[in-house]
Amino acid sequence: MDNAIAWILLFPLIGSIACALLGMVNRKLCYPISVLSMVAATWASVETLFQAVASPTAEVSYIFGGWVLDLFPRGVGIEFRADLLGALIALVVVGVGLIVSMYAKLPVEKETPRKEALYYPLFLLQITGLAGIALTGDAFNLYVLIEVAALTGYGLIAIGSNRAAAATFNYLILGTIGASLYLLGVGYVYIKTGTLNMVGIQEVIATNGLHDSPTMQVAFVLIGLGILIKMAFFPFHAWLPNAYSSAPTTTSCLLAPLVTKVMIYVMIRMVLTVFGVEFSFESTLWSEFMPWLVVIAIVCAAVMALAQREIKKMLAYLIVAEVGYMVGGVWIYNYYGFIGSIFHIISDACMTLCLFLATGIILRACKTTHFDGLRGLFSKMPLTMIGFFVGGFSIIGLPPTCGFFSKWYLITGGMVAERWEYMVVLMFSTMIMVVLFFRLIERIHLAVSESGEDLGKGHGDLGLTKEQTTFEEAPLSMLIPLLLAASIVMIIGIYNQEVVDQIELFLAPFNLPKGTGH
C-alpha cells in the first residue's frame, strides 16, 4: 500500500471526527471508534516501516495534493517523509496510542464522566499531531503539527479537575513561548534559504556555504531554544510536573511517554537532516556548553525526584532527568551517543508508559498514589505490581529490560567522547532511581509488622493483615494493556540488536565520529 504513510495520520483524524459526531448521539461509541482507529493506524505504521526498510533509499516519501518534487527542487508542496528514524518514532507514537486507547475505557468514564464525546476526539487528534511531527518533511508544517499536539494536550489536561486547569495554564504559557521561538527561527531559515522543505534547507546550506551566516546562526538558536522548552529541558521544565500529575489518568498515560520524546526526535531531526552535522556541531558552540547544561539538568531533576512522596510527581521529575539523558547523548556528538539517544527515546516511551499505566491502576485501587498509601499492595494486586516493577527496573537500567541497553550506549558515548562529567551524572541519577524504586518496592511488599501490627499510615492505605489479604486485581481492560506494555519493555530489551541495526542504518550517511567528536 503506497500511501500507508498518509493513513497513519488519516485514521486517527477520521476517527476523531467520527467520535465527535457519533458521540453526540451515543457517547458509548467513542471508545470502540478510538480503539479501531488506533488499530488501523498501527497497521499503517508497521507497513510504512517495512516499506522504508525495503526501500533502496531507506525512506518513503509521499506528496500531498499531487505536487511533483522533481518540478520544484526547493520543495514546494507538502511532503511527508518516513526514513528509518521517522518510521520508528511514528510506530512508537501509534503503538503507545493503541495501548492507551485500550486502557482508557474505565478511567475516562470515572474521571471525565459524560465527556467522552469531547475526550476521545482530543485523544485521537493528539496522536495525529505527534505522528505527523515524526513524519513531516516540511519545517513549517512541523510547527503546525507541534501546535496541533500542544492544543489538544492542553484540552486533555484541563478537562480534568480544577487543579489540572491551573497546571494547564502554565503549560500553555511556556508552550506558546517555545512554539513562537521555533516559528521565528523557521522564518529566518526561509528568508535565507527560500525553502521550508527539510532536505532542501540542508542542500541550500551546503551549496551556498551558509555555515557562517549570522542569520542561520540566529535561526539555529531560536529553533533550539523553542525545542528545549517544548521538551521540558531543565530549567524550562516548570510546566511538566504539575501538568502530568494533575491530569486525568488516561491523559498522563498518553502524554508522559510521548510528548518530550517526540520533541527530542525533533531536535535530532533538526541537527542531522535540516541544518546538517557540520553546521550543528562544528559551526556553533552548542556542542561545547550543552553537555554541561545536561549535567546540571540531570542532577537537579534527580534530586527533585528524590524529594517527592507521590508517584506521579516522582515520575514527572524522572522524565525531566531522562530528557537530560537523551539531550546529552546528542550533544556529546559521537556515533554511540546518537544510538543511545534514539534507542532511549524508544525505551523511555515504553517504560514510562508501563509506569503510568500501573500508577493509574494504583490510583483506582487505593484512591491515592502517595508512598504511604501503598503498603501491602503486592499481595492484593500481584500482576499489576509486576508490571510496575518491570517499568521501574527498566528506568533503573537492569538487564534484560530495554532501559539497560539504551543506557549502555549513552554511557559508551560519554566514554568515547571523554565526557566524564556526563558519565558521572548518569551513574548518580541511576543510583537515585535505585533508591526511589526500592523504597517503593519495600512499601508495596510491606503490609504488617512481624508482630502483626498494622503499619498503614497514609490515606488510602490498604491496611491489610495476613488474614485479611485478598486477591483483587485490576479490571482486564486496564490490566491487559499494562502487561502488554511490560512485555514490550522486555521484548525490546531481548531483541535490542535488531532495533540498533535500524538506528545504525539511519545514522550511516551522516558519518558521525566514533571517537571524541571534538
LOMITOR-310835 format. One record per residue (C-alpha): residue in three letters; z, x, y. Coordinates in steps of 0.05 Angstrom, whole numbers, padded with zeros to 5 digits, always signed. Each point is the difference from the previous one (the first is absolute). Layout:
// residues N
alaZXY...
END
This chain:
// residues 518
met+00000+00000+00000asp-00026+00038+00060asn+00040-00037+00052ala+00068+00004-00035ile+00027+00040+00059ala-00012-00060+00046trp+00034-00048-00048ile+00064+00042+00003leu+00009-00029+00070leu-00036-00066-00009phe+00042-00025-00058pro+00067+00003+00037leu-00033-00023+00065ile-00030-00062-00033gly+00066-00011-00037ser+00038+00001+00066ile-00046-00053+00029ala+00007-00042-00063cys+00076+00006+00002ala+00002-00021+00073leu-00045-00061-00011leu+00023-00024-00069gly+00072+00018+00015met+00002-00055+00052val-00018-00050-00055asn+00045+00029-00055arg+00040+00063+00015lys+00010+00013-00075leu-00073+00020-00004cys+00012+00062+00043tyr+00033+00041-00054pro-00054-00006-00053ile-00055+00011+00052ser+00033+00064+00024val+00009+00027-00071leu-00073-00017-00019ser-00025+00033+00065met+00039+00063-00016val-00024+00002-00072ala-00072-00005+00025ala+00011+00054+00054thr+00031+00046-00052trp-00060-00008-00045ala-00046+00016+00059ser+00042+00061+00017val-00002+00027-00071glu-00076-00011-00001thr-00007+00037+00066leu+00040+00059-00025phe-00043+00005-00063gln-00063-00002+00044ala+00027+00056+00043val+00017+00042-00060ala-00069-00012-00031ser-00038+00013+00065pro-00033+00069+00010thr+00030+00003+00070ala+00068-00025-00025glu-00001-00058+00050val-00024-00071+00009ser-00029-00023+00067tyr-00012-00071+00022ile-00030-00023+00066phe+00021-00068+00027gly-00052-00041+00038gly-00062+00033-00030trp+00001+00063+00042val-00037+00059-00029leu+00035+00066+00015asp-00064+00041-00009leu-00028-00033+00062phe+00064+00012+00040pro+00023+00071-00015arg+00061-00007+00045gly+00027-00058-00041val-00018-00064+00037gly+00027-00058-00041ile+00063-00012-00040glu+00005+00045-00061phe+00051-00003-00055arg+00004+00064-00039ala+00042+00010-00063asp+00005+00073-00020leu+00049+00018-00055leu+00059+00001+00048gly-00017-00066+00034ala-00012-00034-00067leu+00066+00025-00028ile+00040-00023+00061ala-00036-00068+00000leu+00019-00008-00073val+00072+00017+00016val+00000-00053+00056val-00029-00057-00041gly+00040+00021-00061val+00065-00004+00038gly-00024-00065+00031leu-00013-00030-00069ile+00069+00018-00027val+00035-00026+00062ser-00041-00065-00001met+00022-00012-00071tyr+00073+00013+00021ala-00002-00042+00063lys+00007-00072-00025leu+00076-00007-00003pro+00019+00045+00059val-00050-00035+00046glu+00024-00069-00021lys+00073+00019+00012glu-00004+00044+00063thr-00058-00035+00037pro+00004-00072-00026arg-00058-00046+00018lys-00037+00058+00034glu-00045+00019-00059ala-00063-00022+00039leu+00019+00050+00054tyr+00028+00056-00043tyr-00055+00009-00053pro-00058+00003+00050leu+00037+00055+00038phe+00015+00035-00066leu-00074+00001-00020leu-00023+00021+00070gln+00049+00058-00004ile-00035+00023-00064thr-00068-00009+00034gly+00020+00044+00058leu+00032+00055-00042ala-00058+00003-00050gly-00049+00000+00058ile+00036+00060+00031ala-00011+00038-00065leu-00074-00017-00003thr-00029-00003+00070gly-00047+00054+00023asp+00004-00017+00074ala+00055+00026+00047phe+00001-00063+00044asn+00001-00047-00060leu+00058+00041-00025tyr+00037-00020+00063val-00018-00073-00011leu+00025+00002-00072ile+00064+00036+00020glu+00014-00057+00049val-00017-00053-00053ala+00052+00032-00045ala+00050+00008+00057leu-00005-00071+00026thr+00007-00030-00068gly+00058+00047-00014tyr+00035-00025+00063gly-00008-00071-00026leu+00023+00015-00070ile+00064+00032+00026ala+00015-00050+00055ile-00009-00061-00045gly+00068+00015-00030ser+00068-00002+00035asn+00016+00006+00074arg+00022+00072-00012ala-00070+00013-00028ala-00031-00027+00063ala+00039+00049+00042ala-00021+00058-00045thr-00072-00023+00005phe+00002+00006+00076asn+00018+00074-00005tyr-00055+00009-00052leu-00050-00035+00046ile+00016+00044+00060leu-00006+00066-00037gly-00059-00024-00041thr-00037-00020+00064ile+00013+00068+00031gly-00026+00035-00063ala-00062-00043-00004ser-00015+00010+00075leu+00005+00076-00006tyr-00047-00001-00060leu-00050-00045+00036leu+00002+00044+00062gly-00014+00061-00043val-00059-00035-00034gly-00027-00015+00069tyr+00000+00074+00018val-00034+00016-00066tyr-00055-00050+00014ile-00011+00026+00071lys-00010+00070-00027thr-00038-00013-00065gly-00036-00066+00012thr+00018-00027-00069leu+00057-00036-00035asn-00022+00014-00071met+00051+00046-00031val-00049+00046-00035gly-00045-00002+00062ile+00058+00024+00045gln+00011+00062-00043glu-00075+00015-00001val-00004-00003+00076ile+00062+00044+00007ala-00030+00052-00047thr-00071-00004+00029asn+00020+00003+00073gly+00057+00049-00006leu+00053-00046+00027his+00058+00036-00032asp+00025+00027+00067ser-00016-00063+00040pro+00061-00022+00042thr-00022-00072-00008met+00001+00005-00076gln+00066+00036+00002val+00030-00057+00041ala-00031-00051-00047phe+00030+00035-00060val+00070+00000+00031leu-00004-00074+00020ile-00025-00022-00069gly+00051+00044-00034leu+00058-00028+00041gly-00023-00071-00012ile-00003+00011-00075leu+00069+00034-00002ile+00031-00060+00035lys-00034-00048-00048met+00024+00039-00061ala+00072+00001+00026phe+00004+00076+00003phe+00067+00022+00028pro+00018-00010+00057phe-00050-00058+00005his+00034-00035-00058ala+00046-00046+00039trp-00039-00063-00018leu+00001+00011-00075pro+00072-00005-00026asn+00018-00066+00033ala-00069-00031-00013tyr+00000+00015-00074ser+00073-00016-00012ser-00002-00066+00039ala-00067-00025-00027pro-00006-00052-00056thr+00001+00030-00069thr-00074-00008-00014thr-00018+00030+00067ser+00043+00062-00013cys-00031+00007-00069leu-00070+00000+00031leu+00008+00039+00064ala+00049+00055-00023pro-00046+00029-00054leu-00064-00004+00041val+00002+00002+00076thr+00025+00071+00011lys-00040+00027-00058val-00065-00030+00025met+00012+00031+00068ile+00010+00068-00032tyr-00066-00011-00034val-00030-00013+00069met+00028+00067+00024ile-00032+00035-00059arg-00065-00036+00013met+00001+00022+00072val+00013+00073-00011leu-00049+00008-00058thr-00057-00050+00011val+00000-00016+00074phe+00020+00063+00037gly-00009+00049-00057val+00042+00055-00029glu-00021+00053+00050phe+00015-00043+00061ser+00065-00030-00026phe+00033+00064-00026glu-00033+00058+00036ser-00017-00029+00069thr+00067-00034+00012leu+00073+00022-00003trp+00023-00057-00044ser+00003+00041-00063glu+00049+00047+00035phe+00052-00050+00026met-00009-00060-00046pro+00035+00032-00061trp+00061+00012+00044leu+00000-00072+00024val-00005-00020-00074val+00063+00041-00015ile+00039-00036+00054ala-00028-00068-00023ile+00019+00009-00073val+00070+00026+00015cys+00017-00054+00050ala-00028-00057-00043ala+00035+00025-00063val+00067+00006+00037met-00008-00070+00029ala-00016-00027-00070leu+00064+00033-00026ala+00041-00038+00052gln-00025-00069-00023arg+00039-00048-00044glu-00054-00053-00008ile-00058+00010-00047lys-00057-00024+00044lys+00023+00042+00060met+00008+00060-00046leu-00070-00008-00028ala-00029-00009+00070tyr+00027+00068+00022leu-00024+00031-00065ile-00070-00026+00018val+00006+00038+00066ala+00019+00063-00038glu-00058-00010-00049val-00048-00006+00059gly+00024+00069+00021tyr-00016+00026-00070met-00072-00024+00004val-00012+00021+00072gly+00027+00069-00017gly-00047+00006-00059val-00059-00010+00047trp+00021+00047+00056ile+00021+00059-00043tyr-00076+00002-00008asn-00018+00020-00069tyr-00031-00029-00063tyr+00064-00014-00037gly+00033-00032+00059phe-00057-00049+00007ile+00001-00017-00074gly+00075-00011+00005ser-00007-00045+00062ile-00054-00043-00030phe+00034-00005-00067his+00066-00017+00035ile-00034-00057+00037ile-00015-00031-00068ser+00067+00019-00030asp+00042-00023+00058ala-00037-00067+00004cys+00016-00013-00073met+00072+00022-00001thr+00017-00034+00067leu-00031-00064-00028cys+00044+00007-00062leu+00064+00009+00042phe-00013-00057+00047leu-00019-00048-00056ala+00066+00016-00034thr+00038-00006+00066gly-00029-00070+00009ile+00026-00020-00068ile+00069+00030+00016leu+00003-00039+00065arg-00017-00064-00038ala+00054+00012-00052cys+00056+00028+00043lys-00015-00030+00069thr+00009+00071+00027thr-00030+00069-00006his+00062+00037+00025phe+00022+00056-00047asp+00068-00032-00012gly-00032-00064-00025leu-00036+00032-00059arg+00056+00017-00047gly-00014-00017-00073leu-00071-00023+00014phe-00030+00039-00057ser+00038-00041-00052lys-00026-00063+00034met-00073+00019+00012pro-00018+00062-00042leu-00076-00008+00005thr+00002-00007+00075met+00044+00061+00006ile-00045+00041-00046gly-00058-00017+00048phe+00044+00021+00059phe+00020+00065-00034val-00073+00018-00015gly-00017-00006+00074gly+00063+00039+00019phe-00014+00056-00050ser-00071+00005+00027ile+00022+00006+00072ile+00049+00054-00021gly-00057+00035-00037leu+00020-00002-00073pro-00054+00009-00053pro-00040-00035-00028thr-00001-00047+00060cys-00058+00007+00050gly+00048+00024+00055phe+00014+00065-00037phe-00073+00021-00002ser-00017-00017+00072lys+00063+00037+00023trp-00020+00059-00043tyr-00066+00007+00036leu+00034-00007+00068ile+00049+00055-00018thr-00057+00043-00027gly-00037-00010+00065gly+00060+00021+00040met+00008+00062-00044val-00071+00024+00005ala-00001-00014+00075glu+00066+00040+00006arg+00031-00059+00037trp+00069+00012-00028glu+00032-00047+00050tyr-00041-00058-00028met+00020+00018-00071val+00073+00004+00019val+00001-00070+00032leu-00037-00029-00060met+00056+00026-00044phe+00053-00022+00049ser-00026-00071+00005thr-00008-00004-00075met+00073+00018-00009ile+00019-00055+00049met-00042-00049-00040val+00036+00022-00064val+00067-00014+00033leu-00023-00068+00025phe-00029-00026-00065phe+00054+00027-00045arg+00051-00032+00046leu-00037-00066-00010ile-00006+00011-00075glu+00075+00010-00005arg+00014-00065+00036ile-00052-00039-00040his+00031+00022-00066leu+00072-00008+00023ala+00030-00070-00007val+00074+00010-00015ser+00049+00057-00006glu+00023+00025-00067ser+00062-00044+00007gly-00044-00061+00011glu+00016-00006+00074asp-00057-00032+00039leu-00032+00052+00046gly-00046-00047+00037lys+00010+00005+00075gly-00063-00020+00037his-00027-00069+00017gly-00043-00023-00057asp+00032+00048-00050leu-00009-00027-00070gly+00073+00015-00016leu-00014+00002-00075thr+00053+00015-00052lys-00018+00024-00069glu+00012-00069-00029gln-00040-00036+00055thr-00063+00042-00002thr-00060-00044-00012phe-00074+00016-00004glu-00037-00034+00057glu-00065+00035+00015ala-00046-00014+00058pro-00053-00055-00007leu-00063+00024-00036ser-00043-00010+00062met+00041+00055+00034leu+00019+00042-00060ile-00070+00010-00029pro-00029+00029+00066leu+00060+00047+00005leu-00009+00026-00071leu-00075+00006+00012ala+00013+00042+00062ala+00050+00043-00038ser-00051+00010-00056ile-00053+00022+00051val+00049+00052+00028met+00007+00029-00069ile-00074-00006-00018ile-00023+00036+00063gly+00050+00055-00015ile-00023+00008-00072tyr-00073+00000+00019asn+00010+00039+00064gln-00056+00049-00015glu-00053-00056+00001val+00023-00020+00070val+00001+00072+00024asp-00071+00010-00028gln-00026-00055+00046ile+00037+00028+00060glu-00028+00069-00014leu-00071-00029-00003phe+00011-00031+00068leu+00029+00064+00031ala-00052+00047-00030pro-00051-00004+00058phe+00052+00017+00053asn+00013+00071-00026leu+00074-00002+00016pro+00037+00066-00007lys+00040+00011-00063gly+00044+00051+00035thr+00039-00002+00064gly-00050-00038+00044his+00019+00042+00061
END
